[in-house]
Amino acid sequence: MIIQIPFIPVSIIGIILMTYRESVVPKNLGVSPTTLGATGNKWILHHFGTRPDQATVEFCKALPMESHFGLLATFGAAIIANRLVGYKPSIAALPEPGTENLITFQNLKTIEFDRFVEEHVDHVKQIVVMGAGFDLRVLRFAVGKNVDVYELDLENVQNLKLETLKEAAIPHDWVTYIPVDFNTASWADELCAAGFDKSKQTLFLAESVLPYFPKSIVLQTIEKISELSAPGSVFAKDFFSTDFVEGLKKMSSTMRALSFFSLDMSDDVRALIASFFTPSRFEVTRMSLFGEKSKKGKPFCAIATATKL
């Protein structure tokens, strides 16, 4: 791309700034780099018109772990090309479902979780975001709705998020933030103590949080969510393949240090994932498999939506 050539020196500076902010700064703050999740990706989707999210853009400007200038410097040429001729790189595109690769799957994954919240927000009385990290989805889809919203995460992560929301002047006072540790079962008690009502239909959202725990914690958490769920409550969770996780561990020392839960997705993935919900009286109502139409012919990521019977 011709426009990119004069931007090469600027792009290099941008990549250096992003790398420093995303890998070194988190250690100084005592926060895992994985907490960033898809924050930068959502910034990219916004600037290429794929998924409008001005709140995340403002959040990135104020977040110490992300470099807004670095993102602009890195993707500036592509953004200009997008404005001039409609160019859209694969990192900002939405591929045909099932054909996703390791670059594009996060885009459809984000859209799928958006769809889940948007589809159910008017039919529940409560929303619980497990391991919310820096995700701002509820501030977009639940604002002004007749629904109580609870976000659960580690205390240091929540403190950084709240400081950044305040710095970015993003309204958030109507959300209840509860510091918890999912390694202990007490997170459910802390949720109830904050006003959560087990008799009300609830939307539980667990995006890219439970895979960071061993299988025993994952099963325990699903069971605890079931205990908290009134009939008709809905729950969405993602799963990753063992091949995908092993690939990440080869590229990242951070990933190698984690006890990451994954599944062998080489066989009947739908039945395998459904088996995680059935004992807790959840019925899987929707499942999206990422990469199932790829050359390998098997998915590497899945999102399951389940309803409490």
C-alpha positions as CSV (number, residue, x, y, z in Angstrom):
1,M,0.0,0.0,0.0
2,I,1.6,3.2,-1.2
3,I,0.2,5.3,1.6
4,Q,2.0,3.1,4.2
5,I,5.6,3.8,2.8
6,P,6.0,7.3,4.3
7,F,4.4,6.1,7.5
8,I,6.9,3.2,8.1
9,P,9.1,5.2,10.6
10,V,6.0,6.4,12.5
11,S,4.6,2.8,12.5
12,I,7.8,1.4,14.0
13,I,7.6,4.0,16.8
14,G,3.9,3.2,17.3
15,I,4.6,-0.6,17.6
16,I,7.4,0.1,20.2
17,L,5.1,2.3,22.2
18,M,2.3,-0.3,22.1
19,T,4.6,-3.1,23.1
20,Y,5.9,-1.1,26.1
21,R,2.5,-0.1,27.3
22,E,1.0,-3.5,26.8
23,S,3.8,-5.6,28.3
24,V,6.0,-3.6,30.6
25,V,3.4,-1.2,32.2
26,P,1.0,-4.0,33.3
27,K,3.8,-5.5,35.4
28,N,4.5,-2.1,37.1
29,L,0.8,-1.8,37.8
30,G,0.5,-5.4,39.1
31,V,-2.1,-6.3,36.5
32,S,-1.9,-9.2,34.0
33,P,-1.3,-8.1,30.4
34,T,-4.2,-10.5,29.5
35,T,-6.5,-8.1,31.2
36,L,-6.4,-5.9,28.1
37,G,-8.3,-8.6,26.3
38,A,-9.8,-7.2,23.0
39,T,-9.5,-3.5,24.0
40,G,-7.1,-2.7,21.3
41,N,-9.0,-4.8,18.8
42,K,-12.2,-2.9,19.6
43,W,-10.3,0.4,19.0
44,I,-9.4,-0.9,15.6
45,L,-12.9,-2.0,14.7
46,H,-14.2,1.4,15.6
47,H,-11.7,3.3,13.5
48,F,-12.5,1.2,10.4
49,G,-16.3,1.5,10.9
50,T,-16.8,-2.2,11.6
51,R,-18.1,-1.7,15.1
52,P,-18.7,1.8,16.5
53,D,-17.4,2.1,20.0
54,Q,-16.3,5.7,20.9
55,A,-16.3,4.8,24.6
56,T,-13.5,2.4,24.1
57,V,-11.5,4.9,22.1
58,E,-11.8,7.4,25.0
59,F,-11.0,4.7,27.4
60,C,-7.8,3.8,25.5
61,K,-6.7,7.4,25.6
62,A,-6.7,7.3,29.4
63,L,-5.6,3.7,30.1
64,P,-2.0,3.5,31.2
65,M,-1.7,0.0,29.7
66,E,-2.6,1.1,26.2
67,S,-1.0,3.7,23.9
68,H,-3.6,5.7,21.9
69,F,-0.8,7.4,20.0
70,G,0.8,4.0,19.4
71,L,-2.4,2.7,17.9
72,L,-2.8,5.8,15.7
73,A,0.8,5.6,14.6
74,T,0.6,1.9,13.8
75,F,-2.7,2.0,11.9
76,G,-2.7,5.6,10.8
77,A,-1.9,4.9,7.1
78,A,-4.6,2.2,6.9
79,I,-7.1,4.5,8.5
80,I,-6.4,7.2,6.0
81,A,-6.7,4.6,3.2
82,N,-10.0,3.6,4.6
83,R,-11.3,7.1,4.6
84,L,-10.0,7.8,1.0
85,V,-10.9,4.5,-0.8
86,G,-12.7,2.3,1.7
87,Y,-9.7,0.0,2.3
88,K,-10.2,-2.3,5.2
89,P,-7.4,-4.7,6.4
90,S,-8.3,-8.2,7.5
91,I,-7.6,-7.3,11.2
92,A,-10.7,-5.0,11.0
93,A,-12.9,-7.1,8.7
94,L,-15.7,-9.6,9.5
95,P,-15.1,-12.8,7.6
96,E,-17.8,-15.4,6.7
97,P,-18.8,-17.3,9.9
98,G,-16.7,-20.4,10.1
99,T,-13.9,-19.2,8.0
100,E,-12.2,-17.1,10.7
101,N,-8.4,-17.4,11.3
102,L,-6.2,-16.3,14.2
103,I,-6.2,-12.7,13.0
104,T,-9.9,-12.3,12.3
105,F,-11.7,-14.5,14.8
106,Q,-11.7,-11.9,17.6
107,N,-13.8,-9.6,15.4
108,L,-16.7,-12.0,15.0
109,K,-16.2,-13.1,18.6
110,T,-16.8,-9.6,19.8
111,I,-19.8,-9.2,17.5
112,E,-21.3,-12.5,18.8
113,F,-21.1,-11.4,22.4
114,D,-22.6,-8.1,21.4
115,R,-25.5,-9.9,19.8
116,F,-26.0,-12.0,22.9
117,V,-26.3,-9.0,25.2
118,E,-28.4,-6.9,22.8
119,E,-30.8,-9.8,22.2
120,H,-31.4,-10.6,25.9
121,V,-31.0,-7.2,27.7
122,D,-34.7,-6.4,27.4
123,H,-35.8,-9.8,28.8
124,V,-33.8,-10.0,32.0
125,K,-33.7,-8.0,35.2
126,Q,-30.0,-8.4,36.0
127,I,-26.7,-8.7,34.1
128,V,-23.5,-10.2,35.6
129,V,-20.3,-9.8,33.8
130,M,-17.7,-12.3,34.9
131,G,-14.1,-11.1,34.8
132,A,-15.2,-8.0,33.0
133,G,-11.7,-6.6,32.6
134,F,-11.7,-3.4,30.5
135,D,-14.7,-4.4,28.4
136,L,-17.3,-1.6,28.2
137,R,-20.1,-3.6,26.5
138,V,-22.7,-3.0,29.2
139,L,-22.1,0.7,29.1
140,R,-23.3,0.6,25.5
141,F,-26.1,-1.9,25.5
142,A,-27.5,-1.7,29.0
143,V,-27.5,2.1,29.6
144,G,-31.1,3.4,30.2
145,K,-32.5,-0.2,30.5
146,N,-34.5,-1.5,33.4
147,V,-31.8,-3.8,34.5
148,D,-29.3,-4.1,37.4
149,V,-25.7,-4.6,36.2
150,Y,-22.9,-6.2,38.2
151,E,-19.3,-6.5,37.1
152,L,-16.9,-8.9,38.8
153,D,-13.2,-8.9,38.6
154,L,-10.0,-8.8,40.7
155,E,-9.7,-5.7,42.9
156,N,-6.6,-4.2,41.3
157,V,-8.1,-4.6,37.8
158,Q,-11.4,-3.0,38.9
159,N,-9.6,-0.1,40.6
160,L,-7.6,0.6,37.4
161,K,-10.7,0.4,35.3
162,L,-12.7,2.8,37.6
163,E,-9.8,5.3,37.6
164,T,-9.6,5.1,33.8
165,L,-13.4,5.5,33.4
166,K,-13.3,8.6,35.6
167,E,-10.3,10.0,33.8
168,A,-12.0,9.5,30.4
169,A,-15.3,11.0,31.8
170,I,-17.3,7.9,30.8
171,P,-20.6,7.6,32.8
172,H,-20.6,4.3,34.8
173,D,-22.1,5.1,38.2
174,W,-25.2,2.9,37.5
175,V,-23.0,-0.3,37.4
176,T,-22.1,-2.1,40.6
177,Y,-18.5,-3.2,40.7
178,I,-17.6,-6.1,42.9
179,P,-14.0,-7.2,43.6
180,V,-13.8,-11.0,43.6
181,D,-11.4,-13.9,43.0
182,F,-13.0,-16.8,41.0
183,N,-10.5,-19.2,42.5
184,T,-12.7,-19.1,45.6
185,A,-16.5,-19.9,45.8
186,S,-17.1,-16.8,47.9
187,W,-17.6,-14.7,44.8
188,A,-21.2,-15.8,44.7
189,D,-21.8,-14.7,48.3
190,E,-20.2,-11.3,47.5
191,L,-22.4,-10.9,44.5
192,C,-25.6,-11.6,46.6
193,A,-24.3,-9.3,49.4
194,A,-24.1,-6.5,46.8
195,G,-27.9,-6.8,46.0
196,F,-28.1,-9.6,43.4
197,D,-31.5,-11.4,43.5
198,K,-31.5,-15.1,42.7
199,S,-35.2,-15.0,42.0
200,K,-34.8,-12.7,38.9
201,Q,-33.9,-13.8,35.4
202,T,-30.3,-12.9,34.8
203,L,-27.8,-12.6,31.9
204,F,-24.4,-14.1,32.8
205,L,-21.6,-13.1,30.5
206,A,-18.2,-14.9,30.7
207,E,-16.0,-13.8,27.8
208,S,-12.4,-14.9,27.9
209,V,-12.2,-15.3,31.7
210,L,-12.9,-19.0,32.7
211,P,-10.4,-20.4,30.2
212,Y,-7.7,-18.9,32.4
213,F,-8.7,-21.3,35.2
214,P,-8.2,-25.1,35.5
215,K,-11.1,-27.4,34.6
216,S,-12.2,-27.9,38.2
217,I,-12.7,-24.2,38.7
218,V,-14.6,-23.9,35.3
219,L,-17.0,-26.7,36.3
220,Q,-17.4,-25.3,39.8
221,T,-18.2,-21.8,38.4
222,I,-20.8,-23.1,36.0
223,E,-22.4,-25.0,38.8
224,K,-22.4,-21.9,41.0
225,I,-23.9,-19.8,38.2
226,S,-26.7,-22.4,37.9
227,E,-27.4,-22.1,41.6
228,L,-27.7,-18.3,41.2
229,S,-29.9,-18.5,38.0
230,A,-33.7,-18.3,38.0
231,P,-35.4,-20.4,35.3
232,G,-35.1,-18.5,32.0
233,S,-31.7,-17.0,32.8
234,V,-29.1,-17.0,30.1
235,F,-25.4,-17.7,30.1
236,A,-22.8,-17.2,27.4
237,K,-19.2,-18.5,27.6
238,D,-16.3,-19.1,25.2
239,F,-14.1,-22.2,24.8
240,F,-10.7,-22.6,23.1
241,S,-9.1,-25.7,21.5
242,T,-6.0,-27.3,22.9
243,D,-4.2,-26.7,19.6
244,F,-5.0,-23.0,19.8
245,V,-3.8,-22.7,23.4
246,E,-0.6,-24.7,22.7
247,G,0.1,-22.3,19.9
248,L,-0.3,-19.3,22.1
249,K,2.0,-20.8,24.7
250,K,4.7,-21.2,22.2
251,M,4.5,-17.5,21.4
252,S,4.0,-16.1,24.8
253,S,5.8,-16.6,28.2
254,T,2.7,-15.0,29.9
255,M,0.5,-17.7,28.4
256,R,3.0,-20.5,29.4
257,A,2.7,-19.4,33.0
258,L,-1.1,-19.7,33.1
259,S,-3.2,-22.8,33.9
260,F,-5.3,-22.5,30.8
261,F,-8.4,-24.7,30.3
262,S,-8.9,-26.0,26.7
263,L,-10.8,-28.6,24.8
264,D,-9.9,-31.2,22.2
265,M,-12.0,-29.9,19.3
266,S,-11.1,-32.5,16.8
267,D,-14.3,-34.5,17.2
268,D,-18.0,-33.7,18.1
269,V,-17.4,-30.3,19.6
270,R,-21.1,-29.4,20.0
271,A,-21.8,-32.5,22.1
272,L,-18.6,-32.0,24.1
273,I,-19.5,-28.4,25.0
274,A,-23.1,-29.2,25.7
275,S,-21.9,-31.8,28.3
276,F,-20.4,-29.0,30.4
277,F,-23.8,-27.4,30.8
278,T,-26.2,-30.3,31.1
279,P,-25.4,-31.3,34.7
280,S,-26.2,-27.8,35.8
281,R,-29.6,-27.8,34.1
282,F,-28.6,-25.4,31.3
283,E,-29.7,-26.1,27.8
284,V,-27.4,-24.9,25.0
285,T,-29.5,-22.9,22.6
286,R,-26.9,-21.4,20.3
287,M,-23.3,-22.3,19.4
288,S,-20.8,-20.5,17.2
289,L,-17.7,-22.4,16.0
290,F,-14.8,-20.3,14.8
291,G,-12.7,-21.8,12.1
292,E,-14.8,-24.9,11.4
293,K,-14.8,-24.1,7.6
294,S,-11.0,-23.6,7.5
295,K,-8.6,-25.9,5.7
296,K,-8.0,-27.9,8.9
297,G,-11.8,-28.5,9.0
298,K,-12.0,-28.1,12.8
299,P,-12.8,-25.1,15.0
300,F,-10.3,-23.5,17.4
301,C,-12.8,-21.4,19.4
302,A,-16.5,-21.7,20.3
303,I,-19.1,-19.6,22.0
304,A,-22.0,-21.3,23.6
305,T,-25.2,-19.7,24.8
306,A,-27.3,-21.6,27.3
307,T,-30.7,-21.1,29.0
308,K,-31.5,-22.3,32.6
309,L,-34.3,-24.8,32.6
